[in-house]
Amino acid sequence: MKYILSVIAVCLVLITAKLYIPEASADVAGMNYLDLRRDYDFKKAVRYLIENDYDIEDSIEDIIEDCQVSYGEIDC
């Protein structure tokens, strides 16, 4: 009986955690990763930020794991 109650308690904790932990989504205007890679305006905006905002290099390296920015190029 204790085993069943323990399982129920763990399930309730997991369900509650699922309700309060937000899910991340990388969709922009309904476009997924492949759509964004093909979108000229999106690529142009990212390129502009990398080339003209020197502080963004540190931000990108802090936010995106395993990525390095050098000479205006992102290497992941």
C-alpha positions as CSV (number, residue, x, y, z in Angstrom):
1,M,0.0,0.0,0.0
2,K,2.9,2.4,0.8
3,Y,4.4,1.7,-2.5
4,I,1.3,2.6,-4.4
5,L,0.9,5.8,-2.4
6,S,4.5,6.7,-3.1
7,V,4.0,6.2,-6.8
8,I,0.9,8.3,-6.8
9,A,2.7,11.1,-4.9
10,V,5.6,11.1,-7.3
11,C,3.2,11.3,-10.3
12,L,1.4,14.2,-8.7
13,V,4.6,16.1,-8.2
14,L,5.6,15.4,-11.8
15,I,2.2,16.6,-13.1
16,T,2.4,19.7,-11.0
17,A,5.9,20.5,-12.2
18,K,4.8,20.1,-15.8
19,L,2.1,22.7,-15.3
20,Y,4.6,25.3,-14.0
21,I,7.7,24.7,-16.1
22,P,7.4,26.7,-19.3
23,E,8.2,25.0,-22.6
24,A,10.6,26.7,-25.0
25,S,9.7,27.2,-28.6
26,A,12.0,28.5,-31.4
27,D,9.2,29.2,-33.8
28,V,9.1,32.7,-35.2
29,A,5.8,33.8,-36.9
30,G,5.0,30.1,-37.3
31,M,8.3,29.3,-39.0
32,N,10.5,26.4,-37.8
33,Y,14.2,26.1,-38.0
34,L,14.3,25.1,-41.7
35,D,12.0,27.9,-42.6
36,L,14.1,30.5,-40.8
37,R,17.2,29.2,-42.5
38,R,15.6,29.9,-45.9
39,D,14.1,33.3,-44.9
40,Y,16.2,36.1,-46.5
41,D,14.9,38.8,-44.1
42,F,15.7,36.8,-41.0
43,K,19.2,35.9,-42.2
44,K,19.8,39.6,-43.1
45,A,18.7,40.7,-39.6
46,V,20.9,38.2,-37.9
47,R,23.9,39.1,-40.1
48,Y,23.3,42.8,-39.4
49,L,23.3,42.2,-35.7
50,I,26.5,40.2,-35.8
51,E,28.4,42.6,-38.0
52,N,27.3,45.8,-36.3
53,D,26.8,45.0,-32.6
54,Y,30.1,44.1,-31.0
55,D,28.5,43.3,-27.7
56,I,26.3,40.7,-29.3
57,E,29.2,38.3,-29.7
58,D,29.5,37.8,-25.9
59,S,25.7,37.5,-25.6
60,I,25.5,34.8,-28.2
61,E,28.3,32.8,-26.6
62,D,26.6,33.2,-23.2
63,I,23.1,32.2,-24.5
64,I,23.9,29.5,-27.1
65,E,25.8,26.5,-25.8
66,D,28.9,25.3,-27.7
67,C,28.9,28.3,-30.0
68,Q,31.8,30.7,-30.7
69,V,31.6,34.0,-32.6
70,S,34.6,35.3,-34.4
71,Y,35.0,37.8,-37.2
72,G,31.2,38.0,-37.7
73,E,30.8,34.3,-38.1
74,I,28.9,31.9,-35.7
75,D,30.5,28.5,-35.3
76,C,28.4,25.9,-33.4
